Amino acid sequence: MFTRPEVVVLPVAGLSTRNLPATKAMHKGFLCLNNLPIIQYAVDACAEAGAKEIIFIYSDDTNKKMYERYFSPNKSLEESLLRKDKLELWEAIKRTVPDNVKFSFACQSEPKGNGHAVLCAKDIIGKRDFMVMWVDDIYICRGKGILSQLLDVYEEKGGIVENVIKFPKQQLSRYGVLTQVKQKGNIVQAKGVIEKPTLEQIDSDFASMGPYVLPNLILDLLPDVKKGNNGEINLTDAINLAAQKGTPLYGVLTASERYDCGTNEELAKSNIRLSIRENKVLYDEAVKTIRDLDKAN
């Protein structure tokens, strides 16, 4: 049995250009999916999995202060809501800051890639194994949270454990892709992973999506990772290097639904999908709108 990591890295640096103009004044983590900031989904998943520390990788002090303020208690707001008997809102505000979770911060002063962002947390992580989660990929689970599902596999097998999704071959060049795979149930063991491969390099239909459960060894390998085709240091390349050196690599087809919030168009589509699924009033309104459009056409 392997010990479940309790520290999670959340990279929130960068300019969030794919979500402009909203991200001109705030980080994309505070864009909303079904009326909840997308960063809240990530932090809630960490807390559900038993994380004790969350490390935000930020790019500047303005970015950092947003996260510090949001994940700190706001006593005056809470007292005001209580005085006005707005208990539902008071409970919602209280839930934003999970109990028994420490928030730490590390600065990525230059945009050198997601692998470099993770490396910025090395001093805080120390010798611990850790997890990494991308904040603009939201996974909704009806049972155990996505990190908990990955940790269950890690606890049994160790190595590198990551969430994977199956895509048609024509779409896989956008992602990291597992290579030389063997599947048993919902778990795939792979020999390696290639970041944004050509069609000729693809020999499976399993995309490396994250989140990830990673051994501390990754932090020692990241400085040796060469820049990828995108000119950046990619976490996927460090994972591949670890696999080539003998670290077992497992992909898990988790019981989850992915909501992509990486661009304005994908965020809009995700808002439609999740909002009408979670809210009967909005569902009925969507059905009515579609009927009205059909009649108009």
C-alpha positions in Angstrom: 0.0 0.0 0.0 1.2 3.5 -0.9 0.6 6.6 1.2 -1.9 9.0 -0.4 -0.4 12.4 -1.1 -2.0 15.4 0.7 -0.6 18.3 -1.3 -2.1 19.6 -4.6 -0.6 22.1 -7.1 -3.0 24.4 -8.8 -1.3 26.4 -11.6 -3.2 29.7 -11.9 -0.5 31.8 -13.5 -0.6 33.3 -17.0 -2.6 35.9 -18.9 -5.7 33.7 -19.6 -5.8 35.2 -23.1 -8.3 32.6 -24.3 -10.9 34.0 -22.0 -10.5 37.7 -22.8 -11.9 40.3 -22.3 -13.3 39.0 -19.0 -9.8 38.1 -17.9 -8.4 41.5 -18.5 -9.1 42.4 -14.8 -9.4 39.0 -13.1 -7.9 35.5 -13.4 -9.9 32.8 -15.3 -10.3 30.9 -12.0 -13.0 33.4 -11.1 -15.1 32.9 -14.2 -18.3 31.1 -13.3 -19.6 27.7 -14.2 -23.3 27.3 -13.1 -22.9 30.3 -10.8 -19.8 29.0 -9.0 -16.2 30.2 -9.8 -14.3 27.5 -11.6 -11.5 27.6 -9.0 -14.1 26.5 -6.3 -14.6 23.2 -8.1 -10.9 22.5 -8.0 -10.5 23.4 -4.4 -13.6 21.4 -3.4 -12.2 18.4 -5.2 -9.0 18.8 -3.3 -10.8 19.0 0.0 -13.1 16.0 -0.8 -9.9 13.9 -1.5 -8.4 14.8 1.9 -5.8 17.3 0.8 -4.1 19.2 3.6 -2.3 21.8 1.5 -3.1 23.5 -1.8 -0.3 25.4 -3.6 -1.4 28.1 -6.0 1.2 28.9 -8.7 0.6 32.6 -9.5 2.2 35.1 -12.0 2.0 38.4 -10.2 0.9 40.0 -6.9 -2.5 41.1 -8.3 -3.2 37.5 -9.3 -2.1 36.2 -5.9 -4.2 38.7 -3.9 -7.3 37.6 -5.7 -6.9 34.0 -4.5 -5.8 35.1 -1.0 -8.8 37.2 -0.6 -11.3 34.7 -2.0 -10.0 31.8 0.2 -10.0 33.8 3.4 -12.9 34.3 5.8 -14.9 37.5 5.3 -16.2 38.2 8.8 -17.9 41.5 8.0 -19.8 40.0 5.0 -20.8 36.9 7.1 -22.1 39.0 9.9 -24.0 41.2 7.5 -25.7 38.2 5.9 -26.6 36.8 9.3 -28.1 40.1 10.5 -30.3 40.2 7.3 -31.3 36.5 7.9 -29.8 35.5 4.5 -28.8 32.1 5.8 -28.6 30.4 2.4 -26.0 33.0 1.2 -24.2 32.8 4.5 -23.8 29.1 4.2 -22.6 29.5 0.6 -19.9 31.9 1.7 -18.8 29.7 4.5 -18.4 26.7 2.1 -15.9 28.6 -0.1 -13.1 28.0 2.5 -12.7 24.4 3.3 -11.8 23.4 6.9 -8.3 22.1 7.7 -6.7 23.1 4.3 -3.6 25.2 4.2 -3.2 27.6 1.2 0.4 28.2 0.0 1.7 30.3 -2.9 4.6 30.1 -5.3 5.4 32.6 -8.1 6.0 31.7 -11.7 7.4 35.0 -13.0 7.8 33.9 -16.6 5.4 31.9 -18.8 7.6 28.9 -19.4 5.0 26.1 -19.5 2.9 24.0 -17.1 5.9 21.8 -16.2 7.9 24.9 -15.2 4.8 26.0 -13.2 4.8 22.8 -11.2 8.6 23.1 -10.7 8.0 26.4 -9.0 6.3 24.6 -6.2 9.4 22.4 -5.5 10.5 24.1 -2.3 7.1 24.0 -0.8 6.4 20.3 -1.8 9.8 19.2 -0.4 10.1 15.4 -0.5 6.4 14.7 -0.6 4.5 13.0 -3.5 1.8 15.4 -4.8 -1.1 16.0 -7.1 -1.6 18.5 -10.0 -4.9 19.7 -11.3 -5.7 22.1 -14.1 -8.4 24.6 -13.0 -10.1 25.1 -16.3 -11.0 21.4 -16.6 -14.0 20.8 -14.3 -14.9 17.2 -13.5 -18.4 16.6 -12.0 -18.7 13.2 -10.2 -21.9 11.7 -8.8 -19.9 9.5 -6.3 -16.3 9.9 -5.3 -14.5 13.0 -6.5 -12.0 12.7 -9.4 -9.0 13.0 -7.1 -10.3 10.4 -4.7 -10.8 8.0 -7.6 -7.2 8.5 -8.7 -5.9 8.2 -5.2 -7.6 4.9 -4.7 -5.6 3.5 -7.7 -2.4 5.2 -6.5 -2.8 3.7 -3.0 -2.8 0.2 -4.5 -0.3 0.6 -7.3 1.9 3.7 -6.7 3.8 5.1 -9.7 2.1 7.8 -11.8 -1.7 7.9 -11.9 -3.7 10.2 -14.1 -7.1 10.8 -15.5 -7.5 9.8 -19.1 -10.3 10.2 -21.7 -10.8 8.3 -25.0 -11.0 10.5 -28.1 -11.2 9.7 -31.8 -7.7 9.6 -33.3 -8.3 12.8 -35.3 -8.7 14.8 -32.1 -5.8 13.3 -30.1 -3.1 15.6 -31.5 -4.4 18.3 -29.2 -3.4 16.4 -26.1 -0.8 14.1 -24.6 -1.4 10.6 -25.7 -0.6 7.4 -23.8 1.6 4.9 -25.8 1.9 1.1 -25.7 -1.1 0.5 -23.5 -2.6 -2.5 -21.8 -6.1 -2.1 -20.4 -7.8 -3.9 -17.6 -11.2 -2.6 -16.7 -11.1 1.1 -16.2 -7.3 1.2 -15.7 -4.7 1.5 -18.5 -1.0 0.8 -18.0 1.2 2.6 -20.5 4.9 2.7 -21.4 4.9 6.4 -22.0 3.1 9.5 -23.1 3.7 11.8 -26.1 2.7 15.5 -25.9 0.7 16.6 -29.0 1.8 13.7 -31.2 1.5 13.5 -35.0 -1.1 11.0 -36.3 1.7 8.6 -37.1 2.9 8.6 -33.5 -0.5 7.7 -32.0 -1.0 4.1 -31.1 -3.8 4.4 -28.6 -7.0 6.5 -28.1 -6.2 7.5 -24.5 -5.6 11.2 -23.9 -3.6 12.3 -20.9 -5.9 14.9 -19.3 -5.1 15.3 -15.7 -5.5 15.6 -12.8 -2.3 13.7 -11.9 -1.0 11.9 -8.8 2.8 12.2 -9.1 5.9 10.8 -7.3 8.4 13.3 -6.0 10.8 12.1 -8.6 9.0 14.3 -11.2 10.4 17.4 -9.5 14.0 16.1 -10.0 13.3 15.3 -13.7 11.6 18.6 -14.7 14.9 20.6 -14.9 16.1 18.1 -17.5 13.0 18.3 -19.7 13.6 19.9 -23.1 11.2 22.5 -24.5 8.4 20.9 -26.5 7.0 21.9 -29.9 5.1 24.7 -28.2 8.4 26.2 -26.9 7.5 25.4 -23.3 8.4 22.9 -20.6 5.6 20.4 -20.4 4.6 18.3 -17.4 3.7 15.5 -19.8 7.3 15.2 -21.0 8.5 14.8 -17.4 5.9 12.1 -16.9 7.2 10.4 -20.1 10.8 10.6 -18.9 9.8 9.1 -15.6 8.0 6.2 -17.4 11.1 5.6 -19.6 13.2 5.3 -16.4 10.9 2.6 -15.0 8.2 4.4 -13.0 4.8 2.7 -13.7 2.3 4.9 -15.5 -1.4 4.3 -15.1 -4.3 6.0 -16.7 -7.8 5.8 -15.1 -11.1 6.1 -17.0 -12.8 7.9 -14.1 -16.5 8.1 -13.4 -16.8 11.8 -14.2 -18.1 14.3 -16.6 -15.7 16.9 -18.1 -16.7 20.5 -18.5 -14.1 22.4 -20.5 -13.7 26.1 -19.4 -10.6 26.9 -21.3 -12.1 29.2 -23.9 -15.1 31.5 -23.9 -16.9 29.2 -26.4 -16.2 26.1 -24.3 -17.2 27.8 -21.1 -20.5 29.0 -22.6 -21.2 25.4 -23.8 -20.3 24.0 -20.4 -22.5 26.5 -18.6 -25.5 25.4 -20.8 -24.8 21.7 -20.2 -24.3 21.9 -16.5 -26.8 24.6 -15.7 -29.8 22.9 -17.3 -28.7 19.6 -15.8 -28.6 21.0 -12.3 -31.6 23.4 -12.4 -35.1 22.3 -13.5 -36.2 25.9 -14.1 -33.3 26.5 -16.4 -34.0 23.2 -18.2 -37.6 24.2 -18.8 -36.5 27.6 -20.1 -34.0 26.0 -22.5 -36.7 23.7 -23.9 -39.0 26.6 -24.3 -36.3 28.7 -26.1 -35.6 25.9 -28.5 -39.3 25.5 -29.3 -39.6 29.2 -29.9 -36.6 29.2 -32.2 -38.0 26.2 -34.1 -41.3 28.1 -34.6 -39.5 31.2 -35.7 -37.6 29.3 -38.3 
